[in-house]
Amino acid sequence: FKADLVILSLFRSHPSRVFHINDDPNQNPSRTRATAADNAAINLENIDLFVVPYPHASHCLLSPNWKNECMHVDDSLIQSQVLDKLNYYKGDLKRRHLFINTMEVFLAHPLLRTIGRSLTLGPRLSSIHSNVNHHDNDELFEHLIVPYFNDEPGYQPSIIHSRPLSLWYTHPRKYSFAYFYGSTNRRMTRNYRIHRQYFLEEVAINWKKVGLIGGKPFILEKIGHDGGSESDIESGQHGEQTQKRYNQMKTYSQSVFCPTLPGDSPPQKRFFDVILAGCIPVVLVFNTNTKAANHLNSDGGRNDSERYGDFGKGDSKHNHTSWFSADSNGYTVQDSYPWAKHSSTLPPDREIDYESFVVQIYGGVKNIKPTLEALMENQTEIQRRQLELGKVAKYFTYGAGEDAH
């Protein structure tokens, strides 16, 4: 929820390009804002966006007695204190209002979930997805996906931008892969986290005797409620005790691969954390049941679990793969991650080709080990992926203060 506050500060940090509209000049008299007379003289054609300064994620997640979909916040409160105060939110101007809903889209309050334009952590709802029923008289809305916010000092924009591109593939790696996981529970059998349980079972049965992947040890560690290590499997360390509080980001930066298995929603913070640390994400790929995603891998899309050494570029324009689920919630990569290739969110030459560096595993968790073993034998391919990752990592970090721009 920190993201909404940081993003609002970013918008406010350009005084020469931001006009603060305030229909009540008696509010916040200590701040320099527009008077009622100023507001009347506003040339609406010169305003690109009306940024709504309501930090919805913070309001929802920090309010007591939290409920899913922000249902603990009364509809009338949002209507009267937010929507009714937007005097320009009408007609064609609605599309120029930007709401800051930087949380998983399904956690947002229904009043704000499909309204105007909004920044969200995803997934992006659209008419192509069967989960949204559209009618001719529905108001248009647009979800703009942003990365999760990382407040670690070493991963702020100034640090990432100053990192030489060569360092992304020359930085020494101690581990073949690193994976941190939390406590398992019965709910795992009923949600998408079950693949994490499958992976742990696969490791327990078939990995412990291996010891090394591609000649390097791997980290598989359970994180307790206090952030410390409750128990762990650390291969190839010959009983060496890990620190009670493991610095996950440092471990990611020392690892070649980092599995990012399905969680509660299609995007997840871990995916962006490992990228900022220079660790190559490893994902599971699913056939989806969405209407527009029924010809997975039919056009030459990259399948890393079957074509270890053949990384020929495939046209994935119609390859609507999901890294989350095979059911009706199997949101595509284009609708789950910011600025993805073929998402039509940016000019094509500026969109991000995640397939150029993410390791995609088809056929389930049993194929993770053989895929990584084969890739560890191909250092040229690993460096290529690290370089491609390094080219786009800077787009996944944003900050405040001196790091605002």
N, C-alpha and C positions, 0 to 999 in steps of 0.2 A: 504493500500500500504506500510505500515511500515514493513510488514513481510519480503519483499524481502531484504531490507537493513539489518535487523536483521539476516536473514539466511546467507547472504553473510559474515557478520561479524563472524558468528559461524564457517564457513568453514575456514576463515582466522586466527582463533584464535588457531590453532594447528600447530605452526611453524615447529615442528618436523615431521609432517605427511603431510604437504602441500608444494608442489613444485610450485612456481609461474612462469608460462611460459610467456615469453614476447619475441616475434619475433623481436621486435625493441628495442635494448638496450638503445636507446636514449630517449625512453619514460619514464617518471617518474624516472629520475635518482636518486632522493632522496630515492627511495625504493630499498631494496635489492631484486633483481629479477634475473632470469636466463639470462645469456648472450646467444648470438646466438650459440656460441660453446657448451654451456651447453645443449641447446635445441637439438643440433645434436646428443648428446650422451645419450639422454633420452631412457631408456628402457621402451618401451610402455607396455610391459607385466606386469610391476610393478605398473602401474597406474590404479586404480580402476575406477576413475571418472575424467572427464574433466569438472570442474565446470565453466560455462560461466558467468563471472561477469557482467552481464547486467541486472540491476533492471528494468525489463519490466513493472511491475505494476506502479512503481513510474514514469517512463517515460510517460506512457499513461495517468495516472490519474492526473498528475501535469502539463501536457502540456496544453497550452491555446486552446480554441475552441474545447473542448473535444467532440468526437463522439463515438458512440458505436462501438465495435470491434476495437478500437484504429485506426480507419480509418483516423483520423487527422494526424497520423504519416505516412509519405510517405513510400511506399514499398522500394524504392531505398535507403532510409536512413538506414533501418534495414538490408537490403541486403549488402550494402557497408560497414557500420560501425560495424556490428555484424557478420553476417554469413560469409562474404568474408574474415574476419580476423581469422577465425577458421581453421588454417592450418591442423589440425588433424581431422577435421570433414569430413571424407570420409570413404567409405567402411564399414567394420565391426566396425570401431572405432566410428561411429555415435552413436551407442547404448550406448557408454560410456560417451557421453556428457550429462550434466545435465543443463537444462535451469531453471531459477528462474522466473516463471510466477505466482506468488502468488496473483492471482485475480480469480474471477469466470471465468471458462474456455471460456465462450462465449464472454467475454470482451477482451480477448487476440487478438492480431493482427493475421489475418489468416495465415501469414507466420510462426508464432510460435505456433499456436494452436495444430497442430498435427505433431510435429517435435521431433525426438529423445526421450529422457526422459525429463520430466518437472515436477517441483513441482507446484501444483495448488490448489486452494481452492475448486475445484470440479465444476460440477460433472465429473467423469471419463468417457471419451468416449472410447468405445471399440467396437469390431466387433459384440458383442452380442446386441448392441443397434441399433435400426433402424435408428437413426438420422445420422449415419455415413455410407456412401457408400464406401465399400472397394472393391478394385480390386486386381488381382493377382500381379500387378507390383507396388502396393502402398508400400511406405516405412513404416516399423514398427515404432510405437510410443507407448509411455507408459506414462500415467498420474499418478503421485504419489500425493495423496491427503494429505494435511497438515491442521492442525487446523488454525482458524483465530488467529491473534496475539492480545493479551491483554496486554497493557502497564501499567495497574494499578499497583502501587508499591506492594500492598498487595496480588497480585496474580502472582508474579514472581516465577520461579522454586524453589529458595531456600526457599520461604515461604510455597509453596504447599508441597514440599517434607518433610519439617520439621513438618508438621501438623500431630499429632497422628491420626492413623486410627480411633480410637474410637470417636474422636471429630466430625467425619462426621455424626454420628448418635446420639450423645449426645448433640450437640450444640442446645440450646433452639431456638424454632421457634415461632415468634410472629404472623405470618400470615399463613393462610391455602394456599393461593397462591398469586402471584404477577404478574401483566401483565401491561407493559407500551406500549403505542401505539402512533403513530404519527397522523398527519392530514389525513383525508380521502379525496378522490377526485374521479372524474368521471372515471379515469383510472382503479379504483379498479374493475369495472364491467367487464373489459376486460383482467385482468391478475389474477395471482394466489393469490394476496393479498385479493381477494374478501372474502376469508374465515375469514379474520380478521374483515371485516365489518359484516359478518354473526354472528360472535361471539359477537360483540358489541351489535347488535340488540337482540340477545338471552339474553344477560345480562340485557339489558334495559327492556325487556318484562317479564322475568321470574326470575331474580336474585335479584333485588333491594329489594323486600319484604322479601327475605330470611335473609339477614343481616349477617349470619354466615355460614361457611362451616365446618362441623365437629367440631363446638364449637369455631372456631377461625375466626376473621375477614379476609377479603381479600382486596387486593389492586388492583384497576384498575385505571390507571392514564394516562392522555394525556400529552405528552411531546411537548412543543412548540419548535419553531425553534431555540431558544437560549438555549435549554436544560432545561428550566424552565417548570413549570406546568401551562398550560393554563386553564385547568379545570380538575376535577377529580371526580371519584366516590370512596369513601372510606367507605366501609360498616362497621357497628358496631362501628364507632368512635364518634357517637353522635355529629356531626358537628365540630369535631376537625379539624383545618386547617393544611394542609400538608405544608411542607417547599416549598418555591418557586423553589428552586433547589434541587430536591430529589436525594440522592445518590442511584442510581439504584442498584449498586453492593451490597451495604449494605442491601438494601431491599430484594434483592434476597437471601442474606445469612440469612435473618430472616424469610424466607418463606419455606414451605414444597414443594410446587409445583410451576412450572413456565411454562405456556403455551408458546410454540415456534411454532406458526402457520406459514403456507407457506408465503414466501416473494417473492423476485424477482428471486431467484435461489434455487435449492434444499438445499444446505448447507446455513447456516446463522450464523453470529457472535453471536447472542443472545444464540444459542444452547450451544456454548462452554463457554460463560460468565456465564450462570446459573449453569453449571456443576462445574466450578471453585469456585463458591460461595456456592456449596453444595445443590443447589435447584434441585429437580427432574424435568427433562423436560417432558412436556406433548405435544404429537404430534397427528395430525390427520393421519389416515391410509387410503390409497386409493387402489382400484383395478387399476392396470395399463394396458395399451394397448400395452406395449412392448412385443416383440415376446416371450421372455423367462420369462415373468411374468404374465402368464394367469391362474395360479392356486393358487391365493392368499388364504392363510389360509386353504388350503386343507389338510395339513399334521400335524395339531395340533399346529400350531403357536399360540403364546399367544395373546388373544383378551381381553384386560383389560376392555373394555366397556360392555362385555357380561358375562365374567367369573370373577366377582369381587373377589371372594374368592378362585378361583381355578387357581393358578398360576403354573400349571404343565409345566415343560420344554418341549417344542416342538422342533422337528428337523426342523429348518428353512432353511436347505440347499437349498431346492427348493421353499422356501417361499419368492419370490421376491417382497416384499412389497415396496411401495413408501410412503414417508412422505411429498410429495410435490404436486403430481397431479395424476389424473386418465387418462390423455390423453397421447399422444405420447411422451411428455416431462416428464413423470412420472418415473424419474430415480430412480432406486432401492436404498435401504439403502446401499447395498454393493458398489454401484457406486457413492454415495454421501458423505460418511463419512469416515474418515481415519481409516484404518486397521480394517474394520468391519468384523465380523465373516462371513466366507464363501466367502470373497472377494479374497482370494488367494494372498494377498499382503504380508503376513507374515506366518511363520509356524503356523498351526492351534492353537497350545496351547498359542500363543502370540497375536492372533487376539482379538478384543474387541467385547463382546456380549452386544450390546446396549440394546437388549430386556430385559436383566437382571435388568435394572433399569429404563429405559424410560417407561412412561405410554403411551400406545397406545390406541387411541380412534377410534373406528369404527363407522360408521353411521352418522358422522357429528358433528357439534358443540353442538347440543342438548344433546348429551351424555356426555359432559364434566362434568357438574354439578353432575349427579347421580354417575358417576364413581369416582369423587373425594370425594363425600360424603361417598361412600362405603369404599374407601381406608382410609379415616380419622378415620373410626371405627376399623381399623386393624393396630394398631401401630407396631405389629411385622413385618408385611409386609412392612410398611414404613421404618422401621429401616433396614430391609434386603436390600431394594433398596438403601438407603443412604450409606450403607456399600459397596455395589457393585459399586456405583458411586465413592466413595472415593478411591477404589482400582485403578481406571483408570484415575482419574482426573489429576494426575501428568503428564500423557502423552499429555495433551492438553495445556501445558504451555512451552514457551521457551523465552529466554531473551538474553541480551548482557552483556558485561563487566564481573563482578564477577558472574553473573548468566548465563554465556554462557554454562557451562557444569556442 
